[in-house]
Amino acid sequence: AGVENPLQAGRYHSLCVSELPDCLEKTADFKGIIMGVRHKELPIFGVQFHPESILTPTGGKIIENVLKIATAETKRK
């Protein structure tokens, strides 16, 4: 929530995920390169860019969203 789409993000390398296991689904991409994933059943998320970078204008909001999800998940258990 509160993150632009499409998203401008900082990347500092050429590494990328080319295939995902069945338990993960793509949540974001850039020119066909996987940039975000989430687990289909567990609260596990990942990105292939740097949300903390000055080159990611909404990075602070992304980090805030992740912290909210983690806090809610911790309280749920």
PyMOL Python script that loads the backbone (N, CA, C, O; Angstrom):
from pymol import cmd

cmd.read_pdbstr("""\
ATOM      1  N   ALA A   1       0.837  -1.184   0.000  1.00  0.00           N
ATOM      2  CA  ALA A   1       0.000   0.000   0.000  1.00  0.00           C
ATOM      3  C   ALA A   1       0.879   1.243   0.000  1.00  0.00           C
ATOM      4  O   ALA A   1       1.903   1.293   0.681  1.00  0.00           O
ATOM      5  N   GLY A   2       0.474   2.230  -0.760  1.00  0.00           N
ATOM      6  CA  GLY A   2       1.202   3.479  -0.779  1.00  0.00           C
ATOM      7  C   GLY A   2       2.468   3.468  -1.617  1.00  0.00           C
ATOM      8  O   GLY A   2       3.297   4.370  -1.498  1.00  0.00           O
ATOM      9  N   VAL A   3       2.627   2.456  -2.467  1.00  0.00           N
ATOM     10  CA  VAL A   3       3.822   2.345  -3.303  1.00  0.00           C
ATOM     11  C   VAL A   3       3.395   2.473  -4.761  1.00  0.00           C
ATOM     12  O   VAL A   3       2.450   1.822  -5.206  1.00  0.00           O
ATOM     13  N   GLU A   4       4.104   3.320  -5.493  1.00  0.00           N
ATOM     14  CA  GLU A   4       3.757   3.560  -6.894  1.00  0.00           C
ATOM     15  C   GLU A   4       3.891   2.297  -7.747  1.00  0.00           C
ATOM     16  O   GLU A   4       4.651   1.383  -7.425  1.00  0.00           O
ATOM     17  N   ASN A   5       3.135   2.276  -8.833  1.00  0.00           N
ATOM     18  CA  ASN A   5       3.210   1.173  -9.787  1.00  0.00           C
ATOM     19  C   ASN A   5       3.077   1.766 -11.185  1.00  0.00           C
ATOM     20  O   ASN A   5       2.003   2.257 -11.534  1.00  0.00           O
ATOM     21  N   PRO A   6       4.120   1.737 -11.987  1.00  0.00           N
ATOM     22  CA  PRO A   6       5.388   1.033 -11.781  1.00  0.00           C
ATOM     23  C   PRO A   6       6.265   1.729 -10.749  1.00  0.00           C
ATOM     24  O   PRO A   6       6.115   2.920 -10.477  1.00  0.00           O
ATOM     25  N   LEU A   7       7.165   0.970 -10.196  1.00  0.00           N
ATOM     26  CA  LEU A   7       8.044   1.406  -9.118  1.00  0.00           C
ATOM     27  C   LEU A   7       9.436   1.704  -9.650  1.00  0.00           C
ATOM     28  O   LEU A   7       9.996   0.912 -10.408  1.00  0.00           O
ATOM     29  N   GLN A   8       9.993   2.832  -9.260  1.00  0.00           N
ATOM     30  CA  GLN A   8      11.396   3.137  -9.563  1.00  0.00           C
ATOM     31  C   GLN A   8      12.232   2.567  -8.424  1.00  0.00           C
ATOM     32  O   GLN A   8      11.961   2.844  -7.256  1.00  0.00           O
ATOM     33  N   ALA A   9      13.256   1.767  -8.759  1.00  0.00           N
ATOM     34  CA  ALA A   9      14.053   1.110  -7.723  1.00  0.00           C
ATOM     35  C   ALA A   9      15.525   1.078  -8.103  1.00  0.00           C
ATOM     36  O   ALA A   9      15.879   1.034  -9.281  1.00  0.00           O
ATOM     37  N   GLY A  10      16.380   1.100  -7.076  1.00  0.00           N
ATOM     38  CA  GLY A  10      17.822   1.020  -7.280  1.00  0.00           C
ATOM     39  C   GLY A  10      18.306  -0.418  -7.325  1.00  0.00           C
ATOM     40  O   GLY A  10      18.019  -1.214  -6.431  1.00  0.00           O
ATOM     41  N   ARG A  11      19.048  -0.742  -8.381  1.00  0.00           N
ATOM     42  CA  ARG A  11      19.692  -2.057  -8.530  1.00  0.00           C
ATOM     43  C   ARG A  11      21.168  -1.813  -8.753  1.00  0.00           C
ATOM     44  O   ARG A  11      21.543  -0.934  -9.529  1.00  0.00           O
ATOM     45  N   TYR A  12      22.011  -2.583  -8.080  1.00  0.00           N
ATOM     46  CA  TYR A  12      23.449  -2.362  -8.180  1.00  0.00           C
ATOM     47  C   TYR A  12      24.203  -3.576  -8.692  1.00  0.00           C
ATOM     48  O   TYR A  12      25.418  -3.657  -8.510  1.00  0.00           O
ATOM     49  N   HIS A  13      23.537  -4.506  -9.315  1.00  0.00           N
ATOM     50  CA  HIS A  13      24.197  -5.726  -9.772  1.00  0.00           C
ATOM     51  C   HIS A  13      23.391  -6.331 -10.914  1.00  0.00           C
ATOM     52  O   HIS A  13      22.297  -5.863 -11.231  1.00  0.00           O
ATOM     53  N   SER A  14      23.928  -7.355 -11.516  1.00  0.00           N
ATOM     54  CA  SER A  14      23.231  -8.001 -12.628  1.00  0.00           C
ATOM     55  C   SER A  14      22.690  -9.372 -12.246  1.00  0.00           C
ATOM     56  O   SER A  14      22.250 -10.127 -13.114  1.00  0.00           O
ATOM     57  N   LEU A  15      22.716  -9.701 -10.959  1.00  0.00           N
ATOM     58  CA  LEU A  15      22.193 -10.993 -10.513  1.00  0.00           C
ATOM     59  C   LEU A  15      20.672 -11.001 -10.619  1.00  0.00           C
ATOM     60  O   LEU A  15      20.026  -9.979 -10.384  1.00  0.00           O
ATOM     61  N   CYS A  16      20.106 -12.134 -10.968  1.00  0.00           N
ATOM     62  CA  CYS A  16      18.652 -12.227 -11.019  1.00  0.00           C
ATOM     63  C   CYS A  16      18.209 -13.675 -10.860  1.00  0.00           C
ATOM     64  O   CYS A  16      18.956 -14.613 -11.135  1.00  0.00           O
ATOM     65  N   VAL A  17      16.979 -13.822 -10.411  1.00  0.00           N
ATOM     66  CA  VAL A  17      16.347 -15.129 -10.283  1.00  0.00           C
ATOM     67  C   VAL A  17      15.725 -15.457 -11.634  1.00  0.00           C
ATOM     68  O   VAL A  17      15.001 -14.636 -12.196  1.00  0.00           O
ATOM     69  N   SER A  18      15.995 -16.634 -12.156  1.00  0.00           N
ATOM     70  CA  SER A  18      15.426 -16.983 -13.459  1.00  0.00           C
ATOM     71  C   SER A  18      14.255 -17.962 -13.349  1.00  0.00           C
ATOM     72  O   SER A  18      13.374 -17.978 -14.209  1.00  0.00           O
ATOM     73  N   GLU A  19      14.245 -18.771 -12.297  1.00  0.00           N
ATOM     74  CA  GLU A  19      13.160 -19.733 -12.093  1.00  0.00           C
ATOM     75  C   GLU A  19      12.746 -19.723 -10.630  1.00  0.00           C
ATOM     76  O   GLU A  19      13.571 -19.518  -9.740  1.00  0.00           O
ATOM     77  N   LEU A  20      11.461 -19.947 -10.393  1.00  0.00           N
ATOM     78  CA  LEU A  20      10.941 -20.000  -9.028  1.00  0.00           C
ATOM     79  C   LEU A  20      10.417 -21.395  -8.725  1.00  0.00           C
ATOM     80  O   LEU A  20       9.875 -22.058  -9.609  1.00  0.00           O
ATOM     81  N   PRO A  21      10.574 -21.852  -7.472  1.00  0.00           N
ATOM     82  CA  PRO A  21       9.935 -23.109  -7.091  1.00  0.00           C
ATOM     83  C   PRO A  21       8.416 -22.901  -7.039  1.00  0.00           C
ATOM     84  O   PRO A  21       7.946 -21.764  -6.994  1.00  0.00           O
ATOM     85  N   ASP A  22       7.670 -23.973  -7.046  1.00  0.00           N
ATOM     86  CA  ASP A  22       6.207 -23.890  -7.058  1.00  0.00           C
ATOM     87  C   ASP A  22       5.632 -23.133  -5.867  1.00  0.00           C
ATOM     88  O   ASP A  22       4.538 -22.577  -5.965  1.00  0.00           O
ATOM     89  N   CYS A  23       6.348 -23.102  -4.743  1.00  0.00           N
ATOM     90  CA  CYS A  23       5.829 -22.454  -3.536  1.00  0.00           C
ATOM     91  C   CYS A  23       5.920 -20.928  -3.593  1.00  0.00           C
ATOM     92  O   CYS A  23       5.334 -20.250  -2.748  1.00  0.00           O
ATOM     93  N   LEU A  24       6.644 -20.373  -4.572  1.00  0.00           N
ATOM     94  CA  LEU A  24       6.786 -18.924  -4.690  1.00  0.00           C
ATOM     95  C   LEU A  24       6.055 -18.407  -5.913  1.00  0.00           C
ATOM     96  O   LEU A  24       5.906 -19.104  -6.916  1.00  0.00           O
ATOM     97  N   GLU A  25       5.592 -17.139  -5.802  1.00  0.00           N
ATOM     98  CA  GLU A  25       4.996 -16.489  -6.959  1.00  0.00           C
ATOM     99  C   GLU A  25       5.626 -15.121  -7.158  1.00  0.00           C
ATOM    100  O   GLU A  25       6.012 -14.455  -6.198  1.00  0.00           O
ATOM    101  N   LYS A  26       5.723 -14.716  -8.401  1.00  0.00           N
ATOM    102  CA  LYS A  26       6.297 -13.419  -8.754  1.00  0.00           C
ATOM    103  C   LYS A  26       5.320 -12.315  -8.381  1.00  0.00           C
ATOM    104  O   LYS A  26       4.129 -12.407  -8.678  1.00  0.00           O
ATOM    105  N   THR A  27       5.823 -11.267  -7.728  1.00  0.00           N
ATOM    106  CA  THR A  27       4.991 -10.119  -7.380  1.00  0.00           C
ATOM    107  C   THR A  27       5.413  -8.862  -8.129  1.00  0.00           C
ATOM    108  O   THR A  27       4.669  -7.882  -8.167  1.00  0.00           O
ATOM    109  N   ALA A  28       6.607  -8.886  -8.726  1.00  0.00           N
ATOM    110  CA  ALA A  28       7.092  -7.726  -9.473  1.00  0.00           C
ATOM    111  C   ALA A  28       8.132  -8.176 -10.488  1.00  0.00           C
ATOM    112  O   ALA A  28       8.856  -9.151 -10.283  1.00  0.00           O
ATOM    113  N   ASP A  29       8.182  -7.429 -11.596  1.00  0.00           N
ATOM    114  CA  ASP A  29       9.228  -7.710 -12.580  1.00  0.00           C
ATOM    115  C   ASP A  29       9.607  -6.423 -13.305  1.00  0.00           C
ATOM    116  O   ASP A  29       8.888  -5.426 -13.253  1.00  0.00           O
ATOM    117  N   PHE A  30      10.744  -6.467 -13.977  1.00  0.00           N
ATOM    118  CA  PHE A  30      11.222  -5.362 -14.794  1.00  0.00           C
ATOM    119  C   PHE A  30      11.811  -5.958 -16.061  1.00  0.00           C
ATOM    120  O   PHE A  30      12.821  -6.661 -16.022  1.00  0.00           O
ATOM    121  N   LYS A  31      11.172  -5.671 -17.178  1.00  0.00           N
ATOM    122  CA  LYS A  31      11.613  -6.196 -18.473  1.00  0.00           C
ATOM    123  C   LYS A  31      11.794  -7.714 -18.439  1.00  0.00           C
ATOM    124  O   LYS A  31      12.746  -8.252 -19.004  1.00  0.00           O
ATOM    125  N   GLY A  32      10.865  -8.391 -17.764  1.00  0.00           N
ATOM    126  CA  GLY A  32      10.900  -9.843 -17.694  1.00  0.00           C
ATOM    127  C   GLY A  32      11.791 -10.422 -16.607  1.00  0.00           C
ATOM    128  O   GLY A  32      11.823 -11.639 -16.422  1.00  0.00           O
ATOM    129  N   ILE A  33      12.520  -9.570 -15.883  1.00  0.00           N
ATOM    130  CA  ILE A  33      13.399 -10.022 -14.797  1.00  0.00           C
ATOM    131  C   ILE A  33      12.615  -9.975 -13.492  1.00  0.00           C
ATOM    132  O   ILE A  33      12.026  -8.945 -13.163  1.00  0.00           O
ATOM    133  N   ILE A  34      12.600 -11.066 -12.754  1.00  0.00           N
ATOM    134  CA  ILE A  34      11.868 -11.136 -11.489  1.00  0.00           C
ATOM    135  C   ILE A  34      12.493 -10.177 -10.477  1.00  0.00           C
ATOM    136  O   ILE A  34      13.692 -10.245 -10.207  1.00  0.00           O
ATOM    137  N   MET A  35      11.678  -9.288  -9.922  1.00  0.00           N
ATOM    138  CA  MET A  35      12.146  -8.304  -8.946  1.00  0.00           C
ATOM    139  C   MET A  35      11.530  -8.494  -7.570  1.00  0.00           C
ATOM    140  O   MET A  35      12.064  -7.985  -6.585  1.00  0.00           O
ATOM    141  N   GLY A  36      10.416  -9.219  -7.478  1.00  0.00           N
ATOM    142  CA  GLY A  36       9.770  -9.452  -6.195  1.00  0.00           C
ATOM    143  C   GLY A  36       9.082 -10.799  -6.177  1.00  0.00           C
ATOM    144  O   GLY A  36       8.541 -11.244  -7.189  1.00  0.00           O
ATOM    145  N   VAL A  37       9.105 -11.451  -5.018  1.00  0.00           N
ATOM    146  CA  VAL A  37       8.457 -12.753  -4.855  1.00  0.00           C
ATOM    147  C   VAL A  37       7.774 -12.823  -3.499  1.00  0.00           C
ATOM    148  O   VAL A  37       8.086 -12.063  -2.582  1.00  0.00           O
ATOM    149  N   ARG A  38       6.834 -13.754  -3.396  1.00  0.00           N
ATOM    150  CA  ARG A  38       6.243 -14.069  -2.097  1.00  0.00           C
ATOM    151  C   ARG A  38       5.909 -15.548  -2.072  1.00  0.00           C
ATOM    152  O   ARG A  38       5.648 -16.168  -3.102  1.00  0.00           O
ATOM    153  N   HIS A  39       5.924 -16.092  -0.867  1.00  0.00           N
ATOM    154  CA  HIS A  39       5.557 -17.491  -0.671  1.00  0.00           C
ATOM    155  C   HIS A  39       4.043 -17.581  -0.766  1.00  0.00           C
ATOM    156  O   HIS A  39       3.339 -16.684  -0.303  1.00  0.00           O
ATOM    157  N   LYS A  40       3.544 -18.637  -1.349  1.00  0.00           N
ATOM    158  CA  LYS A  40       2.106 -18.783  -1.552  1.00  0.00           C
ATOM    159  C   LYS A  40       1.333 -19.054  -0.274  1.00  0.00           C
ATOM    160  O   LYS A  40       0.133 -18.784  -0.215  1.00  0.00           O
ATOM    161  N   GLU A  41       1.995 -19.585   0.760  1.00  0.00           N
ATOM    162  CA  GLU A  41       1.289 -19.933   1.994  1.00  0.00           C
ATOM    163  C   GLU A  41       1.864 -19.277   3.245  1.00  0.00           C
ATOM    164  O   GLU A  41       1.133 -19.058   4.211  1.00  0.00           O
ATOM    165  N   LEU A  42       3.131 -18.966   3.248  1.00  0.00           N
ATOM    166  CA  LEU A  42       3.789 -18.408   4.428  1.00  0.00           C
ATOM    167  C   LEU A  42       4.051 -16.917   4.250  1.00  0.00           C
ATOM    168  O   LEU A  42       4.128 -16.442   3.116  1.00  0.00           O
ATOM    169  N   PRO A  43       4.189 -16.171   5.336  1.00  0.00           N
ATOM    170  CA  PRO A  43       4.472 -14.740   5.232  1.00  0.00           C
ATOM    171  C   PRO A  43       5.960 -14.485   4.929  1.00  0.00           C
ATOM    172  O   PRO A  43       6.681 -13.896   5.735  1.00  0.00           O
ATOM    173  N   ILE A  44       6.391 -14.940   3.757  1.00  0.00           N
ATOM    174  CA  ILE A  44       7.779 -14.781   3.325  1.00  0.00           C
ATOM    175  C   ILE A  44       7.775 -13.996   2.021  1.00  0.00           C
ATOM    176  O   ILE A  44       7.082 -14.357   1.070  1.00  0.00           O
ATOM    177  N   PHE A  45       8.557 -12.913   1.986  1.00  0.00           N
ATOM    178  CA  PHE A  45       8.610 -12.023   0.838  1.00  0.00           C
ATOM    179  C   PHE A  45      10.065 -11.728   0.502  1.00  0.00           C
ATOM    180  O   PHE A  45      10.933 -11.828   1.369  1.00  0.00           O
ATOM    181  N   GLY A  46      10.336 -11.370  -0.734  1.00  0.00           N
ATOM    182  CA  GLY A  46      11.694 -11.003  -1.110  1.00  0.00           C
ATOM    183  C   GLY A  46      11.690 -10.072  -2.305  1.00  0.00           C
ATOM    184  O   GLY A  46      10.791 -10.118  -3.144  1.00  0.00           O
ATOM    185  N   VAL A  47      12.715  -9.219  -2.373  1.00  0.00           N
ATOM    186  CA  VAL A  47      12.880  -8.323  -3.515  1.00  0.00           C
ATOM    187  C   VAL A  47      14.302  -8.433  -4.050  1.00  0.00           C
ATOM    188  O   VAL A  47      15.228  -8.776  -3.315  1.00  0.00           O
ATOM    189  N   GLN A  48      14.463  -8.142  -5.329  1.00  0.00           N
ATOM    190  CA  GLN A  48      15.754  -8.214  -5.996  1.00  0.00           C
ATOM    191  C   GLN A  48      16.212  -6.801  -6.353  1.00  0.00           C
ATOM    192  O   GLN A  48      16.723  -6.558  -7.446  1.00  0.00           O
ATOM    193  N   PHE A  49      16.021  -5.881  -5.418  1.00  0.00           N
ATOM    194  CA  PHE A  49      16.484  -4.502  -5.577  1.00  0.00           C
ATOM    195  C   PHE A  49      16.741  -3.954  -4.183  1.00  0.00           C
ATOM    196  O   PHE A  49      16.584  -4.673  -3.196  1.00  0.00           O
ATOM    197  N   HIS A  50      17.129  -2.710  -4.092  1.00  0.00           N
ATOM    198  CA  HIS A  50      17.498  -2.122  -2.803  1.00  0.00           C
ATOM    199  C   HIS A  50      16.468  -1.078  -2.359  1.00  0.00           C
ATOM    200  O   HIS A  50      16.541   0.074  -2.786  1.00  0.00           O
ATOM    201  N   PRO A  51      15.501  -1.468  -1.502  1.00  0.00           N
ATOM    202  CA  PRO A  51      14.518  -0.491  -1.032  1.00  0.00           C
ATOM    203  C   PRO A  51      15.145   0.609  -0.179  1.00  0.00           C
ATOM    204  O   PRO A  51      14.586   1.701  -0.073  1.00  0.00           O
ATOM    205  N   GLU A  52      16.295   0.335   0.428  1.00  0.00           N
ATOM    206  CA  GLU A  52      16.956   1.330   1.278  1.00  0.00           C
ATOM    207  C   GLU A  52      17.737   2.367   0.478  1.00  0.00           C
ATOM    208  O   GLU A  52      18.240   3.335   1.050  1.00  0.00           O
ATOM    209  N   SER A  53      17.844   2.180  -0.827  1.00  0.00           N
ATOM    210  CA  SER A  53      18.637   3.066  -1.678  1.00  0.00           C
ATOM    211  C   SER A  53      17.950   4.402  -1.922  1.00  0.00           C
ATOM    212  O   SER A  53      16.724   4.481  -1.992  1.00  0.00           O
ATOM    213  N   ILE A  54      18.747   5.438  -2.048  1.00  0.00           N
ATOM    214  CA  ILE A  54      18.230   6.751  -2.432  1.00  0.00           C
ATOM    215  C   ILE A  54      17.632   6.697  -3.843  1.00  0.00           C
ATOM    216  O   ILE A  54      16.836   7.560  -4.214  1.00  0.00           O
ATOM    217  N   LEU A  55      18.015   5.689  -4.624  1.00  0.00           N
ATOM    218  CA  LEU A  55      17.475   5.507  -5.973  1.00  0.00           C
ATOM    219  C   LEU A  55      16.101   4.833  -5.975  1.00  0.00           C
ATOM    220  O   LEU A  55      15.506   4.641  -7.035  1.00  0.00           O
ATOM    221  N   THR A  56      15.597   4.475  -4.792  1.00  0.00           N
ATOM    222  CA  THR A  56      14.254   3.898  -4.658  1.00  0.00           C
ATOM    223  C   THR A  56      13.409   4.896  -3.861  1.00  0.00           C
ATOM    224  O   THR A  56      13.347   4.810  -2.634  1.00  0.00           O
ATOM    225  N   PRO A  57      12.757   5.844  -4.551  1.00  0.00           N
ATOM    226  CA  PRO A  57      12.037   6.918  -3.857  1.00  0.00           C
ATOM    227  C   PRO A  57      11.003   6.450  -2.830  1.00  0.00           C
ATOM    228  O   PRO A  57      10.836   7.100  -1.797  1.00  0.00           O
ATOM    229  N   THR A  58      10.314   5.353  -3.085  1.00  0.00           N
ATOM    230  CA  THR A  58       9.313   4.869  -2.126  1.00  0.00           C
ATOM    231  C   THR A  58       9.855   3.725  -1.267  1.00  0.00           C
ATOM    232  O   THR A  58       9.084   2.958  -0.690  1.00  0.00           O
ATOM    233  N   GLY A  59      11.171   3.614  -1.187  1.00  0.00           N
ATOM    234  CA  GLY A  59      11.796   2.550  -0.402  1.00  0.00           C
ATOM    235  C   GLY A  59      11.415   2.582   1.065  1.00  0.00           C
ATOM    236  O   GLY A  59      11.219   1.535   1.681  1.00  0.00           O
ATOM    237  N   GLY A  60      11.307   3.780   1.629  1.00  0.00           N
ATOM    238  CA  GLY A  60      10.907   3.896   3.032  1.00  0.00           C
ATOM    239  C   GLY A  60       9.521   3.315   3.264  1.00  0.00           C
ATOM    240  O   GLY A  60       9.276   2.669   4.282  1.00  0.00           O
ATOM    241  N   LYS A  61       8.626   3.543   2.329  1.00  0.00           N
ATOM    242  CA  LYS A  61       7.262   3.009   2.437  1.00  0.00           C
ATOM    243  C   LYS A  61       7.275   1.488   2.301  1.00  0.00           C
ATOM    244  O   LYS A  61       6.523   0.798   2.989  1.00  0.00           O
ATOM    245  N   ILE A  62       8.124   0.964   1.421  1.00  0.00           N
ATOM    246  CA  ILE A  62       8.244  -0.488   1.275  1.00  0.00           C
ATOM    247  C   ILE A  62       8.715  -1.101   2.587  1.00  0.00           C
ATOM    248  O   ILE A  62       8.154  -2.095   3.046  1.00  0.00           O
ATOM    249  N   ILE A  63       9.738  -0.513   3.188  1.00  0.00           N
ATOM    250  CA  ILE A  63      10.262  -1.017   4.462  1.00  0.00           C
ATOM    251  C   ILE A  63       9.196  -0.908   5.551  1.00  0.00           C
ATOM    252  O   ILE A  63       9.038  -1.823   6.358  1.00  0.00           O
ATOM    253  N   GLU A  64       8.470   0.199   5.574  1.00  0.00           N
ATOM    254  CA  GLU A  64       7.381   0.376   6.547  1.00  0.00           C
ATOM    255  C   GLU A  64       6.323  -0.720   6.380  1.00  0.00           C
ATOM    256  O   GLU A  64       5.848  -1.278   7.369  1.00  0.00           O
ATOM    257  N   ASN A  65       5.959  -1.027   5.144  1.00  0.00           N
ATOM    258  CA  ASN A  65       4.973  -2.085   4.885  1.00  0.00           C
ATOM    259  C   ASN A  65       5.467  -3.439   5.373  1.00  0.00           C
ATOM    260  O   ASN A  65       4.705  -4.203   5.966  1.00  0.00           O
ATOM    261  N   VAL A  66       6.743  -3.742   5.126  1.00  0.00           N
ATOM    262  CA  VAL A  66       7.315  -5.015   5.581  1.00  0.00           C
ATOM    263  C   VAL A  66       7.277  -5.099   7.106  1.00  0.00           C
ATOM    264  O   VAL A  66       6.945  -6.146   7.662  1.00  0.00           O
ATOM    265  N   LEU A  67       7.612  -4.010   7.776  1.00  0.00           N
ATOM    266  CA  LEU A  67       7.582  -4.006   9.244  1.00  0.00           C
ATOM    267  C   LEU A  67       6.157  -4.193   9.775  1.00  0.00           C
ATOM    268  O   LEU A  67       5.960  -4.874  10.781  1.00  0.00           O
ATOM    269  N   LYS A  68       5.177  -3.603   9.117  1.00  0.00           N
ATOM    270  CA  LYS A  68       3.777  -3.788   9.522  1.00  0.00           C
ATOM    271  C   LYS A  68       3.353  -5.250   9.365  1.00  0.00           C
ATOM    272  O   LYS A  68       2.694  -5.810  10.241  1.00  0.00           O
ATOM    273  N   ILE A  69       3.735  -5.857   8.249  1.00  0.00           N
ATOM    274  CA  ILE A  69       3.407  -7.270   8.027  1.00  0.00           C
ATOM    275  C   ILE A  69       4.067  -8.139   9.091  1.00  0.00           C
ATOM    276  O   ILE A  69       3.430  -9.033   9.649  1.00  0.00           O
ATOM    277  N   ALA A  70       5.340  -7.879   9.371  1.00  0.00           N
ATOM    278  CA  ALA A  70       6.069  -8.670  10.368  1.00  0.00           C
ATOM    279  C   ALA A  70       5.459  -8.504  11.756  1.00  0.00           C
ATOM    280  O   ALA A  70       5.328  -9.478  12.498  1.00  0.00           O
ATOM    281  N   THR A  71       5.086  -7.278  12.109  1.00  0.00           N
ATOM    282  CA  THR A  71       4.476  -7.018  13.412  1.00  0.00           C
ATOM    283  C   THR A  71       3.131  -7.736  13.528  1.00  0.00           C
ATOM    284  O   THR A  71       2.845  -8.361  14.549  1.00  0.00           O
ATOM    285  N   ALA A  72       2.315  -7.647  12.492  1.00  0.00           N
ATOM    286  CA  ALA A  72       1.009  -8.316  12.508  1.00  0.00           C
ATOM    287  C   ALA A  72       1.177  -9.826  12.610  1.00  0.00           C
ATOM    288  O   ALA A  72       0.427 -10.489  13.326  1.00  0.00           O
ATOM    289  N   GLU A  73       2.150 -10.367  11.902  1.00  0.00           N
ATOM    290  CA  GLU A  73       2.387 -11.815  11.932  1.00  0.00           C
ATOM    291  C   GLU A  73       2.861 -12.255  13.312  1.00  0.00           C
ATOM    292  O   GLU A  73       2.460 -13.313  13.796  1.00  0.00           O
ATOM    293  N   THR A  74       3.711 -11.452  13.947  1.00  0.00           N
ATOM    294  CA  THR A  74       4.205 -11.772  15.289  1.00  0.00           C
ATOM    295  C   THR A  74       3.056 -11.764  16.297  1.00  0.00           C
ATOM    296  O   THR A  74       2.978 -12.644  17.154  1.00  0.00           O
ATOM    297  N   LYS A  75       2.167 -10.778  16.199  1.00  0.00           N
ATOM    298  CA  LYS A  75       1.027 -10.686  17.116  1.00  0.00           C
ATOM    299  C   LYS A  75       0.028 -11.814  16.887  1.00  0.00           C
ATOM    300  O   LYS A  75      -0.658 -12.240  17.816  1.00  0.00           O
ATOM    301  N   ARG A  76      -0.054 -12.294  15.656  1.00  0.00           N
ATOM    302  CA  ARG A  76      -0.993 -13.361  15.308  1.00  0.00           C
ATOM    303  C   ARG A  76      -0.610 -14.683  15.957  1.00  0.00           C
ATOM    304  O   ARG A  76      -1.475 -15.525  16.202  1.00  0.00           O
ATOM    305  N   LYS A  77       0.664 -14.875  16.236  1.00  0.00           N
ATOM    306  CA  LYS A  77       1.142 -16.158  16.779  1.00  0.00           C
ATOM    307  C   LYS A  77       1.074 -16.215  18.271  1.00  0.00           C
ATOM    308  O   LYS A  77       1.441 -17.227  18.868  1.00  0.00           O
TER     309      LYS A  77
END
""", "prot")
cmd.dss("prot")
cmd.show_as("cartoon", "prot")
cmd.util.cbc("prot")
cmd.orient("prot")
